[in-house]
Amino acid sequence: MATGECQCDHFIRLRMTKGPCEHMLALRLATASAALALGTTAGAPTPATDSEERTASIG
């Protein structure tokens, strides 16, 4: 499971109770685009992250 954190006001105030901030959405879109370019499924475990928890930190 991937987790994330952001330093923006939206994230700090709402802590994902109203959904992700624009920065997390942008990160998700970038990840999906990269996965499509590589021909993989976005969010699918790779050998490097298969047994590790992935964490995104923005800000």
Secondary structure as the mmCIF struct_conf table of DSSP 4:
data_model
#
loop_
_struct_conf.conf_type_id
_struct_conf.id
_struct_conf.beg_label_comp_id
_struct_conf.beg_label_asym_id
_struct_conf.beg_label_seq_id
_struct_conf.end_label_comp_id
_struct_conf.end_label_asym_id
_struct_conf.end_label_seq_id
STRN STRN1 THR A 3 CYS A 6
BEND BEND1 CYS A 8 CYS A 8
HELX_RH_AL_P HELX_RH_AL_P1 ASP A 9 LEU A 14
TURN_TY1_P TURN_TY1_P1 ARG A 15 LYS A 18
HELX_RH_AL_P HELX_RH_AL_P2 GLU A 22 LEU A 38
TURN_TY1_P TURN_TY1_P2 GLY A 39 GLY A 39
TURN_TY1_P TURN_TY1_P3 ALA A 42 GLY A 43
TURN_TY1_P TURN_TY1_P4 PRO A 47 SER A 51
BEND BEND2 GLU A 52 GLU A 52
STRN STRN2 THR A 55 ILE A 58
#
